[in-house]
Amino acid sequence: MGMRKTIAGFTAAAALAGGLALAAPAQAAGPSSLAEVLGVGNNSLGFDSNAYDFDILREAAEAVLAAKPTSPVGLLANGNVPLTAFIPNDRAFAVLEYSLTGTWERNEAKVFSGIVAAAGTLGNPIDVIEQVLLYHVLPGAAVESGTVLGLKGASKADRTFTMANQGTITINVYSSNPRWPFVVIADQDPNALNPTLVQSKLDIKAGKQIAHGISLVLRPLDLPRG
C-alpha cells in the first residue's frame, strides 16, 4: 500500500464535520494530549526568553478558546482524537510578525500582540488566528516522522494533504535520512519561505496525537508584507 493511501486510510475515518471527528478512547502513558504538552490552560506558564519553545503557540490557542470555547482548536486537549500537529516555536512567530509588520521584536508578549494586531487587519483577529492554528493540524492520524520521510519520491498529489481548516499543504522530502532529515512543507503563501521540520522536535507524542516542530509558521493564504 502506498504511503499516501496509508495516511488516507487513517484520515478518512476522522474527517471534519464542523470540527474534528472523535475516536475511541486509548490507554497511553505520558501526557494525555498535545494541549497538555503545550501547557494550554496552565495559568502558571507565561512568556519567557526562550525562542525555541512554544509559548506563543500556547497563548494563541488559549486566546481562541477563551473567545470560542467550542472551536475545533480545543480538540488538541482531547488525546483520544487522532491528529498530527506541526508546531512552530516562538522564533517562528517572531519571523511571522516581522514579515507582517516590518518590526523585529524579541519580547514574546510584544510579538504576540503584534500578530494579533496584524490579524485584525485581515478580519476578526480571533477568527484569523483560529484558521492559522487549524492550518497546522492534520486530522485523523498520528503520523510519525518515519512515515513523513517515506514520502520521498512520491508524486505531488500523494504528498499534498488537507488540513483542519480545509487548506492544503505539500510535503517535500529532500533528505529521508532520519539523522539528517530535510523536509520542507509548502503552504499557501508563494512569496514567503516555507517551514522545515526541526529534527530535534519530532515525534512528540501524547495520547493518540503527535506533533512535529517546524521552523516557521504555516501560512494558509498569501499574507501582506509589512
C-alpha positions as CSV (number, residue, x, y, z in Angstrom):
1,M,0.0,0.0,0.0
2,G,1.4,3.5,-0.9
3,M,2.3,5.9,1.8
4,R,-0.4,8.3,0.8
5,K,-3.0,5.6,0.9
6,T,-1.8,4.5,4.3
7,I,-2.3,8.0,5.7
8,A,-5.5,8.5,3.8
9,G,-6.9,5.3,5.4
10,F,-6.5,6.8,8.8
11,T,-7.7,10.3,7.9
12,A,-10.9,9.1,6.1
13,A,-12.2,7.7,9.4
14,A,-11.9,11.1,11.1
15,A,-13.0,13.7,8.5
16,L,-14.1,17.1,9.7
17,A,-17.8,17.8,10.3
18,G,-17.9,21.2,11.8
19,G,-14.8,20.1,13.8
20,L,-12.6,17.0,14.1
21,A,-14.2,13.6,14.4
22,L,-13.8,11.7,17.7
23,A,-12.1,8.3,18.0
24,A,-12.3,5.5,20.6
25,P,-10.5,6.1,23.9
26,A,-6.9,4.9,24.2
27,Q,-4.8,4.0,27.1
28,A,-1.5,5.8,26.8
29,A,1.3,6.7,29.2
30,G,2.8,10.2,29.5
31,P,0.9,13.4,28.5
32,S,-2.7,12.8,27.7
33,S,-2.9,15.4,24.9
34,L,-0.9,17.9,22.9
35,A,-2.6,20.7,24.8
36,E,-1.1,19.2,27.9
37,V,2.3,19.1,26.2
38,L,2.0,22.8,25.3
39,G,0.7,23.8,28.7
40,V,-2.7,25.1,27.4
41,G,-4.8,26.1,30.4
42,N,-1.8,26.1,32.8
43,N,-2.0,29.5,34.4
44,S,1.4,29.3,35.9
45,L,3.0,29.5,32.4
46,G,3.7,32.7,30.5
47,F,6.1,34.2,28.0
48,D,9.8,33.8,28.6
49,S,13.1,34.5,26.7
50,N,13.4,31.0,25.2
51,A,12.8,31.5,21.5
52,Y,12.7,27.7,20.9
53,D,9.8,26.6,23.0
54,F,6.1,27.1,22.2
55,D,4.7,29.9,24.5
56,I,3.2,32.0,21.7
57,L,1.5,28.9,20.2
58,R,0.1,28.1,23.6
59,E,-1.1,31.7,24.1
60,A,-2.7,31.8,20.7
61,A,-4.6,28.6,21.4
62,E,-5.8,29.9,24.8
63,A,-6.9,33.2,23.2
64,V,-9.0,31.3,20.6
65,L,-10.6,29.0,23.2
66,A,-11.4,31.8,25.6
67,A,-13.3,33.6,22.8
68,K,-14.7,30.5,21.1
69,P,-14.9,27.6,23.6
70,T,-16.3,25.2,21.0
71,S,-13.6,25.9,18.5
72,P,-12.0,22.7,16.9
73,V,-8.7,24.0,18.3
74,G,-10.0,22.6,21.6
75,L,-9.6,19.0,20.3
76,L,-5.9,19.4,20.9
77,A,-6.9,18.8,24.5
78,N,-8.6,15.5,23.7
79,G,-5.9,12.9,23.4
80,N,-8.5,10.4,22.1
81,V,-8.7,12.4,18.9
82,P,-6.0,11.2,16.5
83,L,-4.2,14.1,14.8
84,T,-0.9,15.4,13.7
85,A,0.2,18.9,14.6
86,F,3.1,20.9,13.0
87,I,4.1,23.3,15.8
88,P,6.1,26.5,15.2
89,N,8.3,27.8,18.0
90,D,8.4,31.3,19.4
91,R,11.1,32.4,17.0
92,A,8.9,31.3,14.1
93,F,6.2,33.6,15.3
94,A,8.7,36.4,15.6
95,V,9.6,35.9,12.0
96,L,5.9,36.0,11.1
97,E,5.4,39.3,12.9
98,Y,8.5,40.8,11.2
99,S,7.1,39.7,7.9
100,L,3.7,41.3,8.7
101,T,4.8,44.5,10.4
102,G,8.5,45.1,9.4
103,T,9.5,45.2,13.0
104,W,11.8,42.6,14.6
105,E,10.8,42.0,18.2
106,R,12.4,39.7,20.7
107,N,9.9,40.2,23.5
108,E,7.4,37.3,23.2
109,A,4.4,39.3,24.6
110,K,5.0,42.0,22.1
111,V,5.4,39.5,19.3
112,F,2.0,38.0,20.2
113,S,0.4,41.5,20.4
114,G,1.8,42.4,17.0
115,I,0.5,39.3,15.4
116,V,-3.0,39.9,16.9
117,A,-2.9,43.4,15.6
118,A,-1.8,42.3,12.2
119,A,-4.6,39.6,12.2
120,G,-7.1,42.3,12.9
121,T,-6.3,43.9,9.5
122,L,-7.4,40.7,7.8
123,G,-10.7,40.3,9.7
124,N,-11.8,39.3,13.2
125,P,-8.4,38.6,14.8
126,I,-9.6,35.6,16.7
127,D,-11.1,34.0,13.6
128,V,-7.9,34.7,11.7
129,I,-5.7,33.2,14.4
130,E,-8.0,30.2,14.7
131,Q,-7.7,29.5,11.0
132,V,-3.9,29.8,11.2
133,L,-3.8,27.3,14.1
134,L,-6.1,24.8,12.3
135,Y,-3.9,25.0,9.2
136,H,-1.2,23.4,11.4
137,V,-3.4,20.3,12.2
138,L,-3.8,17.2,10.1
139,P,-6.9,15.4,11.4
140,G,-7.4,11.7,11.5
141,A,-4.0,10.2,12.1
142,A,-0.9,10.5,14.3
143,V,1.7,10.5,11.5
144,E,5.2,9.7,12.7
145,S,8.3,11.3,11.2
146,G,9.3,8.0,9.6
147,T,6.1,8.0,7.6
148,V,6.7,11.5,6.5
149,L,10.2,10.7,5.4
150,G,8.7,7.8,3.4
151,L,7.0,10.3,1.1
152,K,10.3,10.9,-0.6
153,G,9.9,10.2,-4.3
154,A,6.1,10.2,-4.1
155,S,4.0,12.2,-6.6
156,K,2.9,15.7,-5.6
157,A,-0.7,14.5,-5.3
158,D,0.4,11.9,-2.8
159,R,2.4,14.5,-0.8
160,T,-0.5,17.0,-0.6
161,F,-2.8,16.9,2.5
162,T,-5.9,18.7,3.6
163,M,-5.5,20.3,7.0
164,A,-8.2,21.0,9.6
165,N,-9.1,24.4,8.1
166,Q,-9.6,22.7,4.7
167,G,-6.4,24.3,3.3
168,T,-3.7,22.2,1.8
169,I,0.0,21.7,2.4
170,T,2.5,19.8,0.2
171,I,5.3,17.9,1.9
172,N,8.7,17.9,0.0
173,V,11.3,15.4,1.3
174,Y,14.8,16.3,0.1
175,S,16.6,14.0,2.6
176,S,14.9,11.0,4.2
177,N,17.9,10.2,6.3
178,P,16.4,10.2,9.9
179,R,19.7,11.5,11.3
180,W,19.7,14.5,8.9
181,P,16.2,14.9,7.5
182,F,15.4,17.8,5.2
183,V,11.7,18.2,4.8
184,V,10.0,21.4,3.6
185,I,6.3,22.0,4.0
186,A,4.9,24.2,1.2
187,D,2.0,26.4,2.3
188,Q,-0.4,28.8,0.5
189,D,1.9,31.9,0.6
190,P,4.0,31.8,-2.6
191,N,6.1,34.8,-1.6
192,A,7.4,33.5,1.8
193,L,9.9,30.9,2.9
194,N,8.3,27.6,3.7
195,P,9.0,25.9,7.1
196,T,11.2,22.8,7.6
197,L,10.8,20.1,10.1
198,V,13.0,20.6,13.2
199,Q,15.0,17.4,13.7
200,S,15.2,17.8,17.5
201,K,11.4,18.3,17.9
202,L,10.0,15.4,16.0
203,D,7.5,12.7,17.2
204,I,6.2,14.5,20.3
205,K,3.5,12.0,21.4
206,A,0.5,12.5,23.7
207,G,-2.4,10.1,23.7
208,K,-3.4,9.4,20.1
209,Q,-1.8,12.7,19.0
210,I,1.6,13.6,17.7
211,A,3.5,16.8,17.0
212,H,6.5,17.8,14.9
213,G,8.3,21.1,15.4
214,I,8.7,23.4,12.4
215,S,10.9,26.3,11.8
216,L,8.3,28.8,10.5
217,V,4.6,29.4,10.8
218,L,2.5,27.8,8.0
219,R,0.6,30.5,6.1
220,P,-2.9,29.5,4.9
221,L,-3.1,32.4,2.4
222,D,-0.9,34.9,0.6
223,L,-0.3,37.3,3.5
224,P,0.6,41.0,3.1
225,R,4.1,42.3,3.8
226,G,4.9,44.9,6.4
